[in-house]
Amino acid sequence: MHSKRSLAVPVLLVAVLVFALGCSSGNDGNSGGNSAESTERTTVDHQYGSTVVEGTPKRVVTLTGATAWSDSLIKLDVPITAEFVSAGYSGPGNRFAWTPPHESTVIPVDVGASPDVAEVAKLDPDLILAGYLPDRAAYDILSKIAPTIPVMSTETVNDTWQQVLSTAGTIFGKEDQASEAQTEVDEKIEAIKKKFPAVQGKTATFGQLTPERQFGVVTSDKDPSAKLLAELGLRLDPRVTTLSDNGQRVIVSSERVDLLGSDLLIFWPLVGGSEVFATIPGWDSLPAVRSGATVFLTNDTASAFGTPTVYSVPWAVDALEPALSKLTA
């Protein structure tokens, strides 16, 4: 049997925002979710109202749910004062493989924990880029320290990388640079689509294997990971999208491994390596496993798909290429 419960918030943090309470996005991936009132002020609309950013921030702090913000700032040559990261799920040395070297203070946070408010305050930020926050109370506390931007979309736990990049460009007066950066990524996506035309219309499933040997899967086309796959011409398997009534990422028992019969599989184990999948009865018989159209990720790399950024998307495309080559018309 499959379960329609979503993973708890601690797992959300552990699994780099990949499985959470609800993940349908109400905004277009290319919208900025912001409006510039003048050259000295930017108003950013978000799930808790709006935040006014005065001038150009000089001391920017990003929290654990803001990896797309961090990468966008790096891409736009905007200095970051400090980055709070989830220890053990942010790449070797707490730097993702796709993120270029850059100067900032990295502050690891225990798995499932939120950054200490007092520690954030000590950094004297003039802008806090938070991304996912557990509730309005957390936002209210942070916004007393400095202008804070949580998730901008009102119906999701993370924003698209395009939305974040565009908003960052507006805040820091680098709209042209942000547009050029998005074009670079778009061109890479278009190149891979031309290289593998048989990919168009194929089905895909993205998720994780829990320590309890259950599959956590994305079920909504509006999820940022699903949007990334859609940009490549892939679509979520209908057998998976019907598992949720509201677009939540859900848990599927290993006994229902047959639900993972899509053309392409992208999975990672929370514990162990890729070999653990072979211990699940029926896994080796799945179409994608038989054809080789399977991508195995790790806790260090899963967010490339789960929370795409301007840097992680090109990395994800490269990681997909061997599997895409296995898909035939």
C-alpha positions in Angstrom: 0.0 0.0 0.0 1.1 3.6 -0.5 0.7 6.2 2.1 -0.5 9.7 1.3 1.2 11.3 4.3 4.0 13.7 3.5 7.4 13.6 5.2 7.9 15.6 8.4 9.6 19.0 8.5 12.9 17.5 9.9 13.1 15.2 6.9 12.4 18.2 4.7 15.6 19.8 6.1 17.5 16.6 6.0 16.6 15.8 2.4 17.4 19.3 1.1 13.8 20.3 0.7 12.9 17.3 -1.4 9.9 16.0 0.4 7.7 18.3 2.3 4.2 19.4 3.2 2.9 20.5 -0.2 4.8 21.5 -3.3 2.5 23.0 -6.0 3.8 26.4 -7.2 1.4 29.2 -7.8 3.9 31.2 -9.8 5.3 31.1 -13.3 8.8 29.8 -13.3 10.0 33.0 -15.0 8.2 35.5 -12.8 10.2 37.4 -10.3 7.5 37.8 -7.6 8.7 41.4 -7.0 8.3 44.9 -8.2 10.7 47.7 -8.0 9.1 50.9 -6.6 12.2 53.0 -7.3 15.9 52.6 -7.8 16.3 52.8 -4.1 13.6 50.4 -3.0 12.4 46.9 -4.0 9.3 45.3 -2.7 9.2 41.5 -2.8 5.9 39.7 -2.4 5.9 36.4 -0.5 3.8 33.9 1.4 3.7 36.1 4.5 3.0 39.4 2.8 5.7 41.5 1.4 9.2 42.7 2.3 10.7 46.1 1.4 14.4 46.1 0.7 15.9 49.6 0.9 18.9 50.4 -1.3 21.4 47.7 -2.1 22.1 45.3 0.8 25.7 44.9 1.9 25.4 42.2 4.6 23.4 39.3 3.2 22.8 36.1 5.1 21.2 33.0 3.5 19.5 30.3 5.6 19.4 26.5 5.0 16.3 26.7 2.8 17.9 29.3 0.5 20.4 27.4 -1.7 18.9 28.9 -4.9 19.4 32.3 -3.4 23.0 31.6 -2.5 23.9 30.3 -6.0 22.1 33.2 -7.6 24.0 35.8 -5.6 27.3 34.0 -6.5 26.3 34.0 -10.1 25.6 37.8 -10.0 28.8 38.6 -8.1 27.0 39.7 -5.0 29.0 39.1 -1.8 27.4 36.8 0.8 28.3 37.5 4.5 27.2 34.1 5.8 25.5 30.9 4.7 23.7 28.6 7.1 23.8 25.1 5.6 22.4 21.6 6.7 25.4 19.7 7.9 25.9 16.5 6.0 23.6 17.5 3.2 25.4 20.4 1.5 28.2 18.6 -0.2 31.8 17.8 0.9 33.0 20.5 3.2 29.5 22.0 3.1 30.0 23.2 -0.5 27.9 21.7 -3.3 29.8 20.2 -6.2 28.2 22.6 -8.7 28.8 25.8 -6.7 32.0 27.8 -7.6 34.5 28.7 -4.8 33.5 32.0 -3.2 34.1 33.9 0.0 31.5 33.6 2.8 31.2 32.4 6.3 29.7 28.9 6.3 27.7 27.9 9.4 26.6 24.3 9.6 23.3 23.6 11.3 22.4 20.2 12.8 20.1 18.1 10.6 16.5 19.0 11.2 17.4 22.1 13.2 16.8 25.8 12.3 19.6 28.4 12.5 20.0 30.0 15.9 18.3 33.4 15.9 20.9 34.9 18.1 23.6 33.7 15.8 21.8 35.2 12.8 21.5 38.5 14.7 25.2 38.6 15.6 26.0 38.7 11.9 24.3 42.1 11.7 22.6 41.4 8.3 20.7 44.0 6.3 19.0 41.2 4.3 18.0 37.7 5.3 17.2 35.3 2.4 15.4 32.5 4.2 13.5 30.4 1.7 11.6 27.8 3.5 10.5 28.6 7.0 8.3 26.4 9.2 5.7 29.0 10.0 4.8 32.7 10.2 6.2 33.0 13.7 9.7 32.1 12.4 9.4 34.8 9.8 8.2 37.4 12.3 11.2 36.7 14.5 13.7 37.0 11.7 12.1 40.1 10.2 12.8 41.9 13.5 16.5 41.4 12.8 16.5 42.5 9.2 14.2 42.5 6.1 13.5 38.8 5.4 12.4 37.0 2.3 10.8 33.6 2.8 9.3 31.5 0.0 7.8 33.9 -2.5 5.2 31.5 -4.0 2.2 31.1 -1.8 1.6 27.4 -2.4 5.0 25.8 -2.3 7.9 25.1 0.0 10.6 26.4 -2.4 10.7 28.7 -5.4 11.9 28.0 -8.8 15.5 28.9 -9.6 14.3 31.3 -12.3 12.1 33.2 -9.9 14.9 33.5 -7.3 17.5 34.5 -9.9 15.2 37.2 -11.4 14.3 38.6 -7.9 18.0 38.7 -6.9 18.7 40.6 -10.1 16.0 43.1 -9.2 17.1 43.6 -5.6 20.8 44.1 -6.5 20.3 46.1 -9.7 21.6 43.3 -11.9 18.6 42.4 -14.0 20.6 42.1 -17.3 23.2 39.8 -15.7 20.4 37.7 -14.3 18.7 37.5 -17.7 22.0 36.5 -19.3 22.6 33.8 -16.6 19.1 32.3 -17.3 19.7 32.3 -21.0 23.0 30.4 -20.5 21.1 27.6 -18.6 18.2 27.6 -21.1 20.7 27.1 -24.0 22.2 24.1 -22.3 18.8 22.6 -21.8 17.9 23.2 -25.5 21.2 21.6 -26.6 20.5 18.4 -24.7 16.9 18.3 -26.0 18.3 18.5 -29.6 20.9 15.8 -28.8 18.2 13.4 -27.5 15.0 14.0 -29.3 13.6 10.7 -28.2 13.4 12.0 -24.7 10.4 14.2 -25.5 7.2 12.9 -23.8 9.0 10.2 -21.9 7.9 9.6 -18.3 10.1 10.1 -15.2 9.9 9.6 -11.4 12.0 11.5 -8.9 12.4 10.6 -5.3 14.3 9.0 -2.4 14.6 5.7 -0.6 14.0 6.1 3.1 15.8 4.1 5.8 12.5 2.2 6.2 12.9 1.0 2.6 10.0 3.2 1.4 10.0 5.4 -1.7 9.3 9.1 -1.3 8.2 10.5 -4.7 7.3 13.8 -6.3 3.6 13.7 -7.5 3.0 17.3 -8.7 3.8 18.8 -12.1 4.2 22.1 -10.3 7.0 20.9 -8.1 10.3 22.6 -8.9 12.0 19.2 -9.6 9.1 18.3 -12.0 9.4 21.6 -13.7 13.1 21.0 -14.3 12.3 17.6 -15.9 9.5 19.2 -18.0 12.0 21.7 -19.4 13.9 18.8 -20.8 10.7 17.3 -22.3 10.0 14.7 -19.6 6.8 14.3 -17.7 5.9 12.8 -14.4 4.6 9.2 -14.6 0.7 9.4 -14.3 0.9 6.4 -12.0 2.7 8.6 -9.5 0.8 11.9 -10.0 -2.4 10.1 -9.0 -1.0 9.2 -5.6 -1.7 12.6 -4.1 -4.9 14.7 -4.1 -3.1 17.9 -3.5 0.4 17.6 -5.1 2.2 16.6 -1.9 5.3 14.5 -2.2 4.3 11.1 -0.7 5.6 7.9 0.7 5.1 4.6 -1.3 5.7 1.2 0.2 8.4 -0.9 -1.4 5.7 -3.5 -2.0 4.3 -1.1 -4.6 7.6 -0.9 -6.6 5.4 -1.5 -9.7 4.3 2.1 -9.5 7.9 3.1 -10.5 7.5 1.9 -14.0 8.4 5.1 -15.7 10.9 5.4 -18.6 13.4 7.2 -16.4 14.1 6.9 -12.7 16.0 9.5 -10.6 16.5 8.3 -7.0 18.9 8.4 -4.0 19.0 6.5 -0.7 19.0 8.5 2.5 21.2 5.7 4.0 23.7 3.6 2.0 24.6 3.6 -1.6 22.9 2.8 -4.9 23.3 -0.9 -4.2 20.5 -0.8 -1.6 17.9 -0.5 -4.4 18.8 -3.9 -5.7 17.7 -5.5 -2.4 14.1 -4.4 -3.0 12.1 -7.2 -4.7 11.0 -6.1 -8.2 13.5 -3.2 -8.5 15.7 -5.0 -11.1 12.6 -5.7 -13.2 11.6 -2.1 -13.6 11.8 -0.8 -17.2 14.2 2.1 -16.4 16.5 -0.3 -14.5 16.5 -2.8 -17.3 17.3 -0.2 -19.9 19.9 1.7 -17.8 17.8 4.9 -17.8 18.4 5.3 -14.0 20.2 8.1 -12.2 21.5 7.5 -8.7 22.1 10.5 -6.5 23.4 11.0 -2.9 22.5 13.2 0.0 25.2 15.5 -1.3 23.7 15.8 -4.8 20.0 15.2 -4.5 19.2 18.9 -4.2 20.4 19.5 -7.7 17.0 18.2 -8.7 15.0 18.7 -5.5 15.8 22.4 -5.2 17.3 23.5 -8.5 19.6 26.5 -8.7 21.3 28.5 -11.6 24.4 26.3 -11.0 22.8 23.0 -10.1 20.6 22.7 -13.3 23.6 22.5 -15.7 25.1 19.9 -13.3 21.8 18.0 -13.2 21.6 18.0 -17.0 25.1 16.5 -17.2 24.2 13.9 -14.6 21.1 12.9 -16.6 22.8 12.6 -20.0 23.9 9.0 -19.7 20.4 7.9 -18.8 18.8 10.1 -21.4 21.0 8.3 -24.0 19.2 5.1 -23.1 15.7 6.4 -24.0 14.7 5.5 -27.5 11.7 6.5 -29.6 
